Amino acid sequence: MLVLTLVLAGVGFALLVVSLVTGSVVWAWACIAVCLVGAVLLLAGALAGRRRQTASRSKYR
């Protein structure tokens, strides 16, 4: 999931550059949407990792 988040960050950066070069607001909104999806995936991955770590700790007690 971290790799997908990294790819989305790259796509978001590319969309940001395109929006600055063309001066189009549509590309800027697309950049924001892609970055929000990436942020949600990053948060979901972090929470899943924390749950896995907590479950593995309680399993060995």
mmCIF file of the N, C-alpha and C atoms, coordinates in Angstrom:
data_MODEL
# 
_entry.id   MODEL 
# 
loop_
_atom_site.group_PDB 
_atom_site.id 
_atom_site.type_symbol 
_atom_site.label_atom_id 
_atom_site.label_alt_id 
_atom_site.label_comp_id 
_atom_site.label_asym_id 
_atom_site.label_entity_id 
_atom_site.label_seq_id 
_atom_site.pdbx_PDB_ins_code 
_atom_site.Cartn_x 
_atom_site.Cartn_y 
_atom_site.Cartn_z 
_atom_site.occupancy 
_atom_site.B_iso_or_equiv 
_atom_site.pdbx_formal_charge 
_atom_site.auth_seq_id 
_atom_site.auth_comp_id 
_atom_site.auth_asym_id 
_atom_site.auth_atom_id 
_atom_site.pdbx_PDB_model_num 
ATOM 1   N N  . MET A 1 1  ? 0.828  -1.184  0.000   1.00 0.00 ? 1  MET A N  1 
ATOM 2   C CA . MET A 1 1  ? 0.000  0.000   0.000   1.00 0.00 ? 1  MET A CA 1 
ATOM 3   C C  . MET A 1 1  ? 0.881  1.260   0.000   1.00 0.00 ? 1  MET A C  1 
ATOM 4   N N  . LEU A 1 2  ? 2.044  1.145   0.581   1.00 0.00 ? 2  LEU A N  1 
ATOM 5   C CA . LEU A 1 2  ? 2.953  2.284   0.610   1.00 0.00 ? 2  LEU A CA 1 
ATOM 6   C C  . LEU A 1 2  ? 3.439  2.638   -0.789  1.00 0.00 ? 2  LEU A C  1 
ATOM 7   N N  . VAL A 1 3  ? 3.648  1.622   -1.618  1.00 0.00 ? 3  VAL A N  1 
ATOM 8   C CA . VAL A 1 3  ? 4.089  1.869   -2.996  1.00 0.00 ? 3  VAL A CA 1 
ATOM 9   C C  . VAL A 1 3  ? 2.994  2.597   -3.770  1.00 0.00 ? 3  VAL A C  1 
ATOM 10  N N  . LEU A 1 4  ? 1.746  2.195   -3.577  1.00 0.00 ? 4  LEU A N  1 
ATOM 11  C CA . LEU A 1 4  ? 0.634  2.862   -4.246  1.00 0.00 ? 4  LEU A CA 1 
ATOM 12  C C  . LEU A 1 4  ? 0.534  4.317   -3.800  1.00 0.00 ? 4  LEU A C  1 
ATOM 13  N N  . THR A 1 5  ? 0.755  4.578   -2.536  1.00 0.00 ? 5  THR A N  1 
ATOM 14  C CA . THR A 1 5  ? 0.741  5.943   -2.029  1.00 0.00 ? 5  THR A CA 1 
ATOM 15  C C  . THR A 1 5  ? 1.861  6.773   -2.663  1.00 0.00 ? 5  THR A C  1 
ATOM 16  N N  . LEU A 1 6  ? 3.020  6.170   -2.820  1.00 0.00 ? 6  LEU A N  1 
ATOM 17  C CA . LEU A 1 6  ? 4.137  6.858   -3.462  1.00 0.00 ? 6  LEU A CA 1 
ATOM 18  C C  . LEU A 1 6  ? 3.837  7.163   -4.931  1.00 0.00 ? 6  LEU A C  1 
ATOM 19  N N  . VAL A 1 7  ? 3.213  6.226   -5.615  1.00 0.00 ? 7  VAL A N  1 
ATOM 20  C CA . VAL A 1 7  ? 2.829  6.448   -7.011  1.00 0.00 ? 7  VAL A CA 1 
ATOM 21  C C  . VAL A 1 7  ? 1.807  7.577   -7.109  1.00 0.00 ? 7  VAL A C  1 
ATOM 22  N N  . LEU A 1 8  ? 0.836  7.581   -6.214  1.00 0.00 ? 8  LEU A N  1 
ATOM 23  C CA . LEU A 1 8  ? -0.164 8.650   -6.214  1.00 0.00 ? 8  LEU A CA 1 
ATOM 24  C C  . LEU A 1 8  ? 0.468  10.008  -5.916  1.00 0.00 ? 8  LEU A C  1 
ATOM 25  N N  . ALA A 1 9  ? 1.473  10.042  -5.074  1.00 0.00 ? 9  ALA A N  1 
ATOM 26  C CA . ALA A 1 9  ? 2.167  11.305  -4.807  1.00 0.00 ? 9  ALA A CA 1 
ATOM 27  C C  . ALA A 1 9  ? 2.879  11.796  -6.066  1.00 0.00 ? 9  ALA A C  1 
ATOM 28  N N  . GLY A 1 10 ? 3.471  10.875  -6.814  1.00 0.00 ? 10 GLY A N  1 
ATOM 29  C CA . GLY A 1 10 ? 4.120  11.255  -8.073  1.00 0.00 ? 10 GLY A CA 1 
ATOM 30  C C  . GLY A 1 10 ? 3.125  11.754  -9.096  1.00 0.00 ? 10 GLY A C  1 
ATOM 31  N N  . VAL A 1 11 ? 1.983  11.085  -9.193  1.00 0.00 ? 11 VAL A N  1 
ATOM 32  C CA . VAL A 1 11 ? 0.936  11.527  -10.121 1.00 0.00 ? 11 VAL A CA 1 
ATOM 33  C C  . VAL A 1 11 ? 0.400  12.893  -9.698  1.00 0.00 ? 11 VAL A C  1 
ATOM 34  N N  . GLY A 1 12 ? 0.216  13.077  -8.403  1.00 0.00 ? 12 GLY A N  1 
ATOM 35  C CA . GLY A 1 12 ? -0.252 14.371  -7.906  1.00 0.00 ? 12 GLY A CA 1 
ATOM 36  C C  . GLY A 1 12 ? 0.725  15.487  -8.220  1.00 0.00 ? 12 GLY A C  1 
ATOM 37  N N  . PHE A 1 13 ? 2.009  15.206  -8.084  1.00 0.00 ? 13 PHE A N  1 
ATOM 38  C CA . PHE A 1 13 ? 3.017  16.215  -8.412  1.00 0.00 ? 13 PHE A CA 1 
ATOM 39  C C  . PHE A 1 13 ? 3.003  16.536  -9.906  1.00 0.00 ? 13 PHE A C  1 
ATOM 40  N N  . ALA A 1 14 ? 2.857  15.507  -10.724 1.00 0.00 ? 14 ALA A N  1 
ATOM 41  C CA . ALA A 1 14 ? 2.786  15.730  -12.172 1.00 0.00 ? 14 ALA A CA 1 
ATOM 42  C C  . ALA A 1 14 ? 1.563  16.570  -12.532 1.00 0.00 ? 14 ALA A C  1 
ATOM 43  N N  . LEU A 1 15 ? 0.442  16.283  -11.899 1.00 0.00 ? 15 LEU A N  1 
ATOM 44  C CA . LEU A 1 15 ? -0.757 17.079  -12.152 1.00 0.00 ? 15 LEU A CA 1 
ATOM 45  C C  . LEU A 1 15 ? -0.583 18.520  -11.677 1.00 0.00 ? 15 LEU A C  1 
ATOM 46  N N  . LEU A 1 16 ? 0.132  18.708  -10.589 1.00 0.00 ? 16 LEU A N  1 
ATOM 47  C CA . LEU A 1 16 ? 0.408  20.064  -10.109 1.00 0.00 ? 16 LEU A CA 1 
ATOM 48  C C  . LEU A 1 16 ? 1.240  20.839  -11.122 1.00 0.00 ? 16 LEU A C  1 
ATOM 49  N N  . VAL A 1 17 ? 2.254  20.198  -11.674 1.00 0.00 ? 17 VAL A N  1 
ATOM 50  C CA . VAL A 1 17 ? 3.093  20.853  -12.679 1.00 0.00 ? 17 VAL A CA 1 
ATOM 51  C C  . VAL A 1 17 ? 2.274  21.187  -13.914 1.00 0.00 ? 17 VAL A C  1 
ATOM 52  N N  . VAL A 1 18 ? 1.441  20.244  -14.349 1.00 0.00 ? 18 VAL A N  1 
ATOM 53  C CA . VAL A 1 18 ? 0.597  20.487  -15.525 1.00 0.00 ? 18 VAL A CA 1 
ATOM 54  C C  . VAL A 1 18 ? -0.352 21.648  -15.268 1.00 0.00 ? 18 VAL A C  1 
ATOM 55  N N  . SER A 1 19 ? -0.927 21.711  -14.072 1.00 0.00 ? 19 SER A N  1 
ATOM 56  C CA . SER A 1 19 ? -1.853 22.805  -13.770 1.00 0.00 ? 19 SER A CA 1 
ATOM 57  C C  . SER A 1 19 ? -1.144 24.150  -13.728 1.00 0.00 ? 19 SER A C  1 
ATOM 58  N N  . LEU A 1 20 ? 0.098  24.165  -13.256 1.00 0.00 ? 20 LEU A N  1 
ATOM 59  C CA . LEU A 1 20 ? 0.840  25.426  -13.233 1.00 0.00 ? 20 LEU A CA 1 
ATOM 60  C C  . LEU A 1 20 ? 1.252  25.866  -14.627 1.00 0.00 ? 20 LEU A C  1 
ATOM 61  N N  . VAL A 1 21 ? 1.620  24.907  -15.473 1.00 0.00 ? 21 VAL A N  1 
ATOM 62  C CA . VAL A 1 21 ? 2.049  25.241  -16.826 1.00 0.00 ? 21 VAL A CA 1 
ATOM 63  C C  . VAL A 1 21 ? 0.876  25.708  -17.674 1.00 0.00 ? 21 VAL A C  1 
ATOM 64  N N  . THR A 1 22 ? -0.253 25.001  -17.569 1.00 0.00 ? 22 THR A N  1 
ATOM 65  C CA . THR A 1 22 ? -1.399 25.343  -18.405 1.00 0.00 ? 22 THR A CA 1 
ATOM 66  C C  . THR A 1 22 ? -2.277 26.426  -17.797 1.00 0.00 ? 22 THR A C  1 
ATOM 67  N N  . GLY A 1 23 ? -2.200 26.615  -16.519 1.00 0.00 ? 23 GLY A N  1 
ATOM 68  C CA . GLY A 1 23 ? -3.037 27.604  -15.849 1.00 0.00 ? 23 GLY A CA 1 
ATOM 69  C C  . GLY A 1 23 ? -4.475 27.139  -15.691 1.00 0.00 ? 23 GLY A C  1 
ATOM 70  N N  . SER A 1 24 ? -4.686 25.827  -15.739 1.00 0.00 ? 24 SER A N  1 
ATOM 71  C CA . SER A 1 24 ? -6.031 25.265  -15.659 1.00 0.00 ? 24 SER A CA 1 
ATOM 72  C C  . SER A 1 24 ? -6.355 24.849  -14.227 1.00 0.00 ? 24 SER A C  1 
ATOM 73  N N  . VAL A 1 25 ? -7.525 25.243  -13.781 1.00 0.00 ? 25 VAL A N  1 
ATOM 74  C CA . VAL A 1 25 ? -7.963 24.906  -12.432 1.00 0.00 ? 25 VAL A CA 1 
ATOM 75  C C  . VAL A 1 25 ? -8.390 23.442  -12.347 1.00 0.00 ? 25 VAL A C  1 
ATOM 76  N N  . VAL A 1 26 ? -8.824 22.886  -13.467 1.00 0.00 ? 26 VAL A N  1 
ATOM 77  C CA . VAL A 1 26 ? -9.270 21.495  -13.482 1.00 0.00 ? 26 VAL A CA 1 
ATOM 78  C C  . VAL A 1 26 ? -8.121 20.565  -13.099 1.00 0.00 ? 26 VAL A C  1 
ATOM 79  N N  . TRP A 1 27 ? -6.940 20.816  -13.632 1.00 0.00 ? 27 TRP A N  1 
ATOM 80  C CA . TRP A 1 27 ? -5.783 19.990  -13.297 1.00 0.00 ? 27 TRP A CA 1 
ATOM 81  C C  . TRP A 1 27 ? -5.410 20.157  -11.829 1.00 0.00 ? 27 TRP A C  1 
ATOM 82  N N  . ALA A 1 28 ? -5.580 21.339  -11.293 1.00 0.00 ? 28 ALA A N  1 
ATOM 83  C CA . ALA A 1 28 ? -5.284 21.566  -9.877  1.00 0.00 ? 28 ALA A CA 1 
ATOM 84  C C  . ALA A 1 28 ? -6.250 20.777  -8.991  1.00 0.00 ? 28 ALA A C  1 
ATOM 85  N N  . TRP A 1 29 ? -7.528 20.752  -9.357  1.00 0.00 ? 29 TRP A N  1 
ATOM 86  C CA . TRP A 1 29 ? -8.489 19.975  -8.583  1.00 0.00 ? 29 TRP A CA 1 
ATOM 87  C C  . TRP A 1 29 ? -8.207 18.479  -8.703  1.00 0.00 ? 29 TRP A C  1 
ATOM 88  N N  . ALA A 1 30 ? -7.766 18.045  -9.873  1.00 0.00 ? 30 ALA A N  1 
ATOM 89  C CA . ALA A 1 30 ? -7.386 16.640  -10.039 1.00 0.00 ? 30 ALA A CA 1 
ATOM 90  C C  . ALA A 1 30 ? -6.194 16.305  -9.145  1.00 0.00 ? 30 ALA A C  1 
ATOM 91  N N  . CYS A 1 31 ? -5.248 17.225  -9.040  1.00 0.00 ? 31 CYS A N  1 
ATOM 92  C CA . CYS A 1 31 ? -4.091 17.047  -8.163  1.00 0.00 ? 31 CYS A CA 1 
ATOM 93  C C  . CYS A 1 31 ? -4.546 16.898  -6.713  1.00 0.00 ? 31 CYS A C  1 
ATOM 94  N N  . ILE A 1 32 ? -5.460 17.738  -6.294  1.00 0.00 ? 32 ILE A N  1 
ATOM 95  C CA . ILE A 1 32 ? -5.965 17.685  -4.923  1.00 0.00 ? 32 ILE A CA 1 
ATOM 96  C C  . ILE A 1 32 ? -6.671 16.360  -4.668  1.00 0.00 ? 32 ILE A C  1 
ATOM 97  N N  . ALA A 1 33 ? -7.479 15.911  -5.627  1.00 0.00 ? 33 ALA A N  1 
ATOM 98  C CA . ALA A 1 33 ? -8.209 14.650  -5.465  1.00 0.00 ? 33 ALA A CA 1 
ATOM 99  C C  . ALA A 1 33 ? -7.247 13.465  -5.351  1.00 0.00 ? 33 ALA A C  1 
ATOM 100 N N  . VAL A 1 34 ? -6.234 13.432  -6.207  1.00 0.00 ? 34 VAL A N  1 
ATOM 101 C CA . VAL A 1 34 ? -5.263 12.336  -6.174  1.00 0.00 ? 34 VAL A CA 1 
ATOM 102 C C  . VAL A 1 34 ? -4.484 12.353  -4.863  1.00 0.00 ? 34 VAL A C  1 
ATOM 103 N N  . CYS A 1 35 ? -4.114 13.517  -4.407  1.00 0.00 ? 35 CYS A N  1 
ATOM 104 C CA . CYS A 1 35 ? -3.367 13.616  -3.154  1.00 0.00 ? 35 CYS A CA 1 
ATOM 105 C C  . CYS A 1 35 ? -4.224 13.219  -1.950  1.00 0.00 ? 35 CYS A C  1 
ATOM 106 N N  . LEU A 1 36 ? -5.501 13.537  -1.981  1.00 0.00 ? 36 LEU A N  1 
ATOM 107 C CA . LEU A 1 36 ? -6.385 13.115  -0.896  1.00 0.00 ? 36 LEU A CA 1 
ATOM 108 C C  . LEU A 1 36 ? -6.542 11.595  -0.861  1.00 0.00 ? 36 LEU A C  1 
ATOM 109 N N  . VAL A 1 37 ? -6.661 10.979  -2.021  1.00 0.00 ? 37 VAL A N  1 
ATOM 110 C CA . VAL A 1 37 ? -6.744 9.516   -2.072  1.00 0.00 ? 37 VAL A CA 1 
ATOM 111 C C  . VAL A 1 37 ? -5.458 8.910   -1.519  1.00 0.00 ? 37 VAL A C  1 
ATOM 112 N N  . GLY A 1 38 ? -4.320 9.482   -1.890  1.00 0.00 ? 38 GLY A N  1 
ATOM 113 C CA . GLY A 1 38 ? -3.051 8.995   -1.371  1.00 0.00 ? 38 GLY A CA 1 
ATOM 114 C C  . GLY A 1 38 ? -2.941 9.151   0.137   1.00 0.00 ? 38 GLY A C  1 
ATOM 115 N N  . ALA A 1 39 ? -3.430 10.259  0.658   1.00 0.00 ? 39 ALA A N  1 
ATOM 116 C CA . ALA A 1 39 ? -3.382 10.481  2.104   1.00 0.00 ? 39 ALA A CA 1 
ATOM 117 C C  . ALA A 1 39 ? -4.270 9.486   2.844   1.00 0.00 ? 39 ALA A C  1 
ATOM 118 N N  . VAL A 1 40 ? -5.432 9.194   2.282   1.00 0.00 ? 40 VAL A N  1 
ATOM 119 C CA . VAL A 1 40 ? -6.327 8.220   2.910   1.00 0.00 ? 40 VAL A CA 1 
ATOM 120 C C  . VAL A 1 40 ? -5.688 6.838   2.899   1.00 0.00 ? 40 VAL A C  1 
ATOM 121 N N  . LEU A 1 41 ? -5.063 6.459   1.788   1.00 0.00 ? 41 LEU A N  1 
ATOM 122 C CA . LEU A 1 41 ? -4.382 5.167   1.723   1.00 0.00 ? 41 LEU A CA 1 
ATOM 123 C C  . LEU A 1 41 ? -3.220 5.088   2.705   1.00 0.00 ? 41 LEU A C  1 
ATOM 124 N N  . LEU A 1 42 ? -2.482 6.179   2.842   1.00 0.00 ? 42 LEU A N  1 
ATOM 125 C CA . LEU A 1 42 ? -1.377 6.206   3.792   1.00 0.00 ? 42 LEU A CA 1 
ATOM 126 C C  . LEU A 1 42 ? -1.883 6.046   5.223   1.00 0.00 ? 42 LEU A C  1 
ATOM 127 N N  . LEU A 1 43 ? -2.957 6.724   5.563   1.00 0.00 ? 43 LEU A N  1 
ATOM 128 C CA . LEU A 1 43 ? -3.546 6.609   6.894   1.00 0.00 ? 43 LEU A CA 1 
ATOM 129 C C  . LEU A 1 43 ? -4.076 5.195   7.134   1.00 0.00 ? 43 LEU A C  1 
ATOM 130 N N  . ALA A 1 44 ? -4.738 4.627   6.139   1.00 0.00 ? 44 ALA A N  1 
ATOM 131 C CA . ALA A 1 44 ? -5.266 3.266   6.279   1.00 0.00 ? 44 ALA A CA 1 
ATOM 132 C C  . ALA A 1 44 ? -4.130 2.261   6.462   1.00 0.00 ? 44 ALA A C  1 
ATOM 133 N N  . GLY A 1 45 ? -3.043 2.439   5.745   1.00 0.00 ? 45 GLY A N  1 
ATOM 134 C CA . GLY A 1 45 ? -1.894 1.549   5.897   1.00 0.00 ? 45 GLY A CA 1 
ATOM 135 C C  . GLY A 1 45 ? -1.253 1.666   7.265   1.00 0.00 ? 45 GLY A C  1 
ATOM 136 N N  . ALA A 1 46 ? -1.157 2.882   7.762   1.00 0.00 ? 46 ALA A N  1 
ATOM 137 C CA . ALA A 1 46 ? -0.572 3.085   9.088   1.00 0.00 ? 46 ALA A CA 1 
ATOM 138 C C  . ALA A 1 46 ? -1.440 2.464   10.179  1.00 0.00 ? 46 ALA A C  1 
ATOM 139 N N  . LEU A 1 47 ? -2.748 2.639   10.052  1.00 0.00 ? 47 LEU A N  1 
ATOM 140 C CA . LEU A 1 47 ? -3.646 2.059   11.050  1.00 0.00 ? 47 LEU A CA 1 
ATOM 141 C C  . LEU A 1 47 ? -3.647 0.533   10.977  1.00 0.00 ? 47 LEU A C  1 
ATOM 142 N N  . ALA A 1 48 ? -3.585 -0.027  9.783   1.00 0.00 ? 48 ALA A N  1 
ATOM 143 C CA . ALA A 1 48 ? -3.535 -1.482  9.629   1.00 0.00 ? 48 ALA A CA 1 
ATOM 144 C C  . ALA A 1 48 ? -2.231 -2.028  10.217  1.00 0.00 ? 48 ALA A C  1 
ATOM 145 N N  . GLY A 1 49 ? -1.138 -1.335  10.002  1.00 0.00 ? 49 GLY A N  1 
ATOM 146 C CA . GLY A 1 49 ? 0.137  -1.759  10.576  1.00 0.00 ? 49 GLY A CA 1 
ATOM 147 C C  . GLY A 1 49 ? 0.126  -1.707  12.085  1.00 0.00 ? 49 GLY A C  1 
ATOM 148 N N  . ARG A 1 50 ? -0.511 -0.701  12.628  1.00 0.00 ? 50 ARG A N  1 
ATOM 149 C CA . ARG A 1 50 ? -0.604 -0.590  14.084  1.00 0.00 ? 50 ARG A CA 1 
ATOM 150 C C  . ARG A 1 50 ? -1.461 -1.714  14.656  1.00 0.00 ? 50 ARG A C  1 
ATOM 151 N N  . ARG A 1 51 ? -2.560 -2.046  13.957  1.00 0.00 ? 51 ARG A N  1 
ATOM 152 C CA . ARG A 1 51 ? -3.413 -3.143  14.423  1.00 0.00 ? 51 ARG A CA 1 
ATOM 153 C C  . ARG A 1 51 ? -2.676 -4.469  14.367  1.00 0.00 ? 51 ARG A C  1 
ATOM 154 N N  . ARG A 1 52 ? -1.918 -4.683  13.287  1.00 0.00 ? 52 ARG A N  1 
ATOM 155 C CA . ARG A 1 52 ? -1.143 -5.921  13.167  1.00 0.00 ? 52 ARG A CA 1 
ATOM 156 C C  . ARG A 1 52 ? -0.117 -6.031  14.281  1.00 0.00 ? 52 ARG A C  1 
ATOM 157 N N  . GLN A 1 53 ? 0.525  -4.912  14.593  1.00 0.00 ? 53 GLN A N  1 
ATOM 158 C CA . GLN A 1 53 ? 1.547  -4.908  15.638  1.00 0.00 ? 53 GLN A CA 1 
ATOM 159 C C  . GLN A 1 53 ? 0.906  -5.188  17.000  1.00 0.00 ? 53 GLN A C  1 
ATOM 160 N N  . THR A 1 54 ? -0.239 -4.599  17.266  1.00 0.00 ? 54 THR A N  1 
ATOM 161 C CA . THR A 1 54 ? -0.932 -4.823  18.531  1.00 0.00 ? 54 THR A CA 1 
ATOM 162 C C  . THR A 1 54 ? -1.408 -6.268  18.630  1.00 0.00 ? 54 THR A C  1 
ATOM 163 N N  . ALA A 1 55 ? -1.914 -6.803  17.523  1.00 0.00 ? 55 ALA A N  1 
ATOM 164 C CA . ALA A 1 55 ? -2.395 -8.200  17.534  1.00 0.00 ? 55 ALA A CA 1 
ATOM 165 C C  . ALA A 1 55 ? -1.243 -9.171  17.754  1.00 0.00 ? 55 ALA A C  1 
ATOM 166 N N  . SER A 1 56 ? -0.091 -8.898  17.171  1.00 0.00 ? 56 SER A N  1 
ATOM 167 C CA . SER A 1 56 ? 1.047  -9.801  17.348  1.00 0.00 ? 56 SER A CA 1 
ATOM 168 C C  . SER A 1 56 ? 1.600  -9.726  18.770  1.00 0.00 ? 56 SER A C  1 
ATOM 169 N N  . ARG A 1 57 ? 1.524  -8.564  19.383  1.00 0.00 ? 57 ARG A N  1 
ATOM 170 C CA . ARG A 1 57 ? 1.973  -8.447  20.782  1.00 0.00 ? 57 ARG A CA 1 
ATOM 171 C C  . ARG A 1 57 ? 1.072  -9.223  21.716  1.00 0.00 ? 57 ARG A C  1 
ATOM 172 N N  . SER A 1 58 ? -0.246 -9.117  21.515  1.00 0.00 ? 58 SER A N  1 
ATOM 173 C CA . SER A 1 58 ? -1.169 -9.807  22.413  1.00 0.00 ? 58 SER A CA 1 
ATOM 174 C C  . SER A 1 58 ? -1.167 -11.317 22.168  1.00 0.00 ? 58 SER A C  1 
ATOM 175 N N  . LYS A 1 59 ? -0.760 -11.741 20.986  1.00 0.00 ? 59 LYS A N  1 
ATOM 176 C CA . LYS A 1 59 ? -0.702 -13.163 20.659  1.00 0.00 ? 59 LYS A CA 1 
ATOM 177 C C  . LYS A 1 59 ? 0.409  -13.862 21.436  1.00 0.00 ? 59 LYS A C  1 
ATOM 178 N N  . TYR A 1 60 ? 1.496  -13.177 21.678  1.00 0.00 ? 60 TYR A N  1 
ATOM 179 C CA . TYR A 1 60 ? 2.652  -13.790 22.339  1.00 0.00 ? 60 TYR A CA 1 
ATOM 180 C C  . TYR A 1 60 ? 2.639  -13.598 23.859  1.00 0.00 ? 60 TYR A C  1 
ATOM 181 N N  . ARG A 1 61 ? 1.615  -13.003 24.402  1.00 0.00 ? 61 ARG A N  1 
ATOM 182 C CA . ARG A 1 61 ? 1.558  -12.806 25.850  1.00 0.00 ? 61 ARG A CA 1 
ATOM 183 C C  . ARG A 1 61 ? 0.937  -13.963 26.540  1.00 0.00 ? 61 ARG A C  1 
# 
